[in-house]
Amino acid sequence: MQLKKLYRAITALEQKFLGEQRDKDADDEGDRNPQTVGILVKGRPGPAGGLAGGVEVRGGEDETEKWKRLLVDHKELAEKVQNLLTLTLAPTVPASLRNIPTKYNLIARLWAHAFHRLLESFRQAASPPNNSLAALEYLQDFIYYAYTFYCALLEEHNLSDFRSGWVEALGDLSRYQMAYCALVEKQQTAASATLSSAPGPSPMALLTNPTGADSQINTPRPSSPDGGGNSDRAELRAPAAPEAHARIDDSPPPSPGPAARQLLDVPSVGLAAGRAMELVPEKEHWRQVARDWYAKGLAGTPGAGKLHHHIGLLCRERDGSSEELRGMYHFVKSMITVHPYSTSREAILQVWSPAAQTRRQGPDADVADLYTLLHGMLFTHIQMDDFRGVQDRFDEKLNIEGGAVVEERDWIMMAVVNLGAVLESSDCVQLRAPEAHARLDDSPATRS
């Protein structure tokens, strides 16, 4: 009976959220084309009100009350799902009830309805052109709550069968933290630009108006003999500054030599401690955290193409030929794994954008750049007339540099991408490495 009541409450909350989403979609459709609806569409608050993300605003409800109400409802749904999971997976529960989470798909519904919908609402409301500061604040609070919630689920021994779901959710929350950091950085940049563009007093105005407010800031007034500090007579008898006496040597001090400058650049705590104290940008920190979570998920479920897709997205956002090669590798693995993820076929196209392909054709392109360029030609069937020339450059660079610039992990990723190209397209031309690097005995790991 308790399980049925919990499940009914969960279903009721989900239907409530879906109803609000349908109402919001209907309002948006009516705003875009009011004549086809046949009713008078009332005016709704503009972007400044923070309306975004598929949530309904009740009459007379301001933005802060709206977000508080949504937070309470979504947290209630998450806690009810957690209680249902704990009850059905307890050791004393009969085996016939232990399949309830899988039968009713509670793991995916927990993320989709209790967290993802509201996180996306906060992110859209805090993004331009809405720029809602209240939504940005609540986004940070809800990310911390969700991260703590999933960490607690990950530590539950009875819920270890769904560890892959918890790990993937933690990786997604880390990516939302990256989005929060990007939004904060944009707002700080906009505020700095606004302050720098504000007109200030001109030098001529300061000279012609010495009694302005700026001339009275932090100006000490000499005290009078009887202790008063507001006497005009005391201001007239203020002591003048003593005349500066010329020094024996008024020439500027000599600049320190290279050895002295090197000593001056050393932190007082030492080089090792100073390097340890260098802070990584918060967005890059959370990027690495998200990658670590997805890597843990792949260690448990190697055939999950969706996790490869997420890592490919993280690599695609960073500059550098090594990251581009890694991103291409994960996208290809996502398409050819046991559980492929079809979205990767569209996401990988940004790796081979026209601007990126043009940059890889430059004279300073390295082995990874040329390799990525070749596979972009094969996948998109663009510039196939230049394929042989680029492949000759690729082989020549490998022969000249002897493959020393390519690490073993890069060789492995190249081999996997080659196999993926053969599996994905039957008319693909397989990239052939020089004979010196085609043998397994010549790999760095097996050389004696």
N, C-alpha and C positions, 0 to 999 in steps of 0.2 A: 504493500500500500504506500509506503514512504517513497519507494522508487517511482511509482506512478505519479504521485503528487509532484515530485521533483521534475520529472520529465514534462508534465503538463505546464509547470511554471516556466521551464526553459523554452518550450514551444510558444507559449504566449508572448514572452519577451521577444523572441525572434520574429514572430508575426507582427509585433508592434513596430520593430525597426524596419521590416520590409514594407509595412504600410506607410510609414513616414517617407521611405525612399520612393514609393510609387507616387505619393502626393507631390513630392518635390519634382519628380520627373514630369508629371502632368502640368505643374505650374510653369516649368521651364519650357515645355512644348507650347503652352498657351502664350507665353511671352514672346516666343519666336514667331508664332503665326496665330494671332488672336482671332482672326476672321474665320478660320476653319473650325474653331471651337464653338462659336455661336453664342458666347457669353462675354460679359464685360469683365476684363481682367483688372482687378484692383491693383493699385500701385504697391510695390514692395520695396523694402529698403534697398539702397544701392550697395556697391562694393564696400563702402566705408563701414557698413554695418556688419561686415564679416560673414555674409550669407554665402556659404559654399559647402561642398562636400556631401550633398544629398541628405540634409537634415531639415526638419520642419521647425519653423519658429512660430510659437503660439502667440495669439494676440496679447499685447501688453507685456511681452516678455523681452527683456533686454538681452544683450549678448552674453553677459556673465551668467545670468540665470539659466540661459539655454545650455551653455557648456556644463554648468554644474549638474543640471538635470540629466544630461546625456552621460556624464561621468558616473553618476550614481546608478543609472540603469545598466550601463555596460559592465560596471564592476559587479553588480548584483548577478548578472548573467554569468560572468566568469566564475564567481564563487559557487553558483548553483551547479554548473558543469563540473567543477572540481569536486563538489560533494558527491555528485552522482558517480564520478569515476572512482572516488575513494570507496563508496559503498559497494559498487559492483565488482571491484577488483580486490576486495579484502580476502584474506586467506580463508575465512570461515564461510564465504559465500559459495553456494552450489555452483558446479561447473556450468549448469544451464544458463546462469545469469552473467557469467564472465565474458560472454561474447556481445554484451549490450553495447559497449563503446564501438566495436567494429561494425556491428549490425546497423546502428543508427548514425555511424560516421561522426561521432562526437568530437574527434580530434580536429578534423577539418572545420567543423561548425564552430568550435571554440575559437579558433583563430579568425575565421571569416566574420562572424557576427559580433563576438565580444571585443575584438581588438582591431582588426584590420579596417573595418568600416569607420570607426571613430578616429583612428589614426589618420586615415586618408582625409576625413573631414577637417581635422585640425590642420593638416599640412596644406590643403587647398585654401583654407581660410587665412592662413598665415602667409601665403605666397602672394606675389603681385597678381592682379592689381588690388586685392583685398587688404593685405598687409595688416591683419588684425593682431595687435599685441596681446590681447587676451587669449586668442587661439594659440599663439606661439608659447605663451606661458603654460597653458593647459597641455599642450603637446609634450613639453618637457616632463611635466608631472606624470602624464599617462604613460610615457615611455618608461620612466623609472618604475612605475607600478607594474607594468606588463613584464619588464625584465626581471624584477624580483619574483613575480608570480611564476614565470616559466622556470626560473632557477630552482624554486621550491619544488615544482613538478619533476624536474630533472633529478633531484635528490631523493624522491620517493622510490623506495625499493619496489613497492607493489605496482608502480607505473612504469617499470623499466622496459616493458614490451613496446612502449610508444616513445622510446628515447629519440628515435630519428625525428619524430614530429616536434618534440621540445627543442632539439638542437636547431632544426630549420627555423623555428619561430624565433629563437634567440639571434640567429644570423639576420633574419629580417628586421628585428628590432634594432640591431646594430646599424643597419642601413638607414632606418628611420632616424637614428641619432645623427648619422652623417647628414641627412637632409636638414635636421634641426640646426646643426652647426653651419651649414651653408646659408640658411635663412638668417641666422644671427649675423653672420659675416656681411651679408648683403645689406641688412638694416644698419649696421655700423658704418659701412662704406657710404650709404646714402646720407646718414647723419653727418658724417665728416665732410662730405661734399657740400651739404647745405650750410654748415658752419663756415667753411672756407669761402663760399660764394657770397656770404653776407657782407654788405658794404661797411667799411669802417671809416673813422674820421681821417681826413686827408692831413698831411703834414702842415699845409698852410693853415688849415683850420685850427690846429693845435697851437701854431705860433700866434695867430691873431686872437685866440681865446684862451689865454693861459689860466683863467679862473674856472675852467670847466671842471667837470666831476673828476676827470682823469688826473688833474693836477693836484687834487686833494686826497687822493687815495694813498694810504700808508705814509702820510707826511706828519712826522711828530712835531708837536707844538711845545716850545720850551715853557716850563712852569714858571709862575711868578714867584717873587720872594715870599709871599704869604701863603704859598701852597696852591693858589688858583691856577688853572690851566687855560682860562678863556680870556686873559687880558690882552688887549691890543698892544699895550705898552710893552708887554713882554715879547710880543712878536717883533717889535721894532728893535729891541735890544738883543735880538738873537745873535750869538757870536758868529762871526764870519769864519769861513774855513781857513785854516792856516795855509800860508803859501807853500807850495811844493818846492823843496830845495832840490837842485839838480844833483844827480848822483855822479860819482866819479866816472862811471862807465854807463852811458845810457843806451848802448847798443843792445839789441835783442840777444837773449841767451842762445848759445849754440845748440843746434839740433842734435839729438842723440844719434849715435852710430847704429849700424845694423844689430850689433850684439846687445846694445842697450835697449833698442826697440823690441827685440825678441824677449828680453827679460821683462819689459813693461807689459807685454801682451800676455804673459803667463798669469792665470788667475791666482789669487792669494791662497786658494785652497788646493792648488796643484792642477796639472793638466788632466790627470785621470778623473779627478772629482769634478772638474769643470765640464768635461765632456759628458759625464754621467748626468749632470744637471741640465743639459740641453733638452729643452722640451720639444716633443714632436707635436705638430699641429693636431688639434683635437679631431678634426675630420679624418686625417690620415691614421690616427690612432684607432678610431672606430672602424675604418676600412680594414685594418689588419685584424681587429677583433671579429668582424663579420667573416672574413676569409678563414680565420681559425675555426669558427663554429661550423661553417660549411665543410671544411676539411674533416672535422670530426664526424660530421654526418656521412661523408663519403667513406670514411673508414669503416663505418658500420653497414652502410648500404652502397656498395661500389657501383651498382647499376642504376642509381637514381640520376636520371638525366637533368632533372630540375635543379639539383645542387650544382652540377657542372655549369648549367646556364647562369646561376647566380654568381659563381666565381668568375665566369667570363665577363659578366657585366661590371664587376669590380675592377677587373684588369683593363677593360676597354676604356674606362674613364681616366686612366693614368697615361701619361706620355712615356715614350721610350720603346725601343724596338723589342726589348726582352718582354715587357708587359704585353705588347701587341701579339707576340708569338704565343705567350701563355694564354691570352684571351682566346685566340684562334683555336688553340688546342682544346680548351674546355668547351667551346661552342661545338667543335666537331665531335668531341666525346659525347656531348649532350644529344647529338643527332643519331649516333650509331650505338649507343649503349643499350642494355637490356630493356630499360624503360625510357625510351627516347622522349625528348621534350621538343615538340614541333616549333615552338616559338623561337628557338635558337636559329632557325633558318632565316628569319627576318632580322634578328638582332645582330647576326654576324656581318650583315651587309654594311653596317656602319664602320666596321674595321677596314673595309675596302672602299671607303668613300673616295670620290674623285680627287679631293685635296690630298688625302693620305697616300693614294696611289701615285700621284704626281711627285710628292715629296720623296717617296721611296725610289724613284727613278734618278735621283740626284747622284752626282759623282761621289759623294761621301757616304753613300748607302752601305751598310754592313751586310753580313751574311743573313742575319735575321730579317732585315728589311727586304732584301731581294727574294728570300724564300716566301715571305708574306705576300709580296707583290705577285709572284708566280701563281700562288694558289688563288689570289684574288682574280687573276685573269681566267683561271680554269673554272672557278665557281660562277663568275658573272658573265663569262664569254665576251668580255670587253677587252679590246687591244690584243686580240689573239695574234695579230700580225707581228707584234713585238715580242712574242713569247720566246722564240728561239734566241733572239739577241740577249734578252735578260737572262735566259738560262746559261748562255755562254759566259756572261759576266759572273753569274753565281758559281759556275764550275771553276772559272779562272781565279776568283777570289779564294775559293777553298784550296786550290792547288798552290797559290802563292803563299798564303798564310799557313798552310799545312794543317788547317783545322784546329790550331791551338787556341783560337779565340772563341771556339764553340765549346761550351761545357757539356758534360755528359747528359745532364737533364735536358738540354736543348736538343741533343741528338735523339733522345727518346721521344720528345714531343714532336719533332719532325717526322719520325717514323710513324707515330700514331696518326698524325695528320695525313701522311701519304696513304696509309691504309684506309682511313676514313674517306679520302677522295676517291679511291678505287671502289669502295662500297657504295658511295653515294652516286657516282656517275660512271657508267660503263665506258663512256668515250673519253674519260680523263686520261691525260698523258702522265704517266707516273714519273715523278721527279727522280732522276738518278744521281746519286752522289758519286764522287770519284771512287775509283776502285780501291784506293788506299784506305778509304773510310767506310767501305761497304762491308768489310769483314768484321765479324764480332771479335776476332782475336786482336784487332787493332784498337779496341775501345780502351780508354784510360783505365777502366776498372780491372781489365784482365792483363794488362801489360806487366811484365815482371821487371 
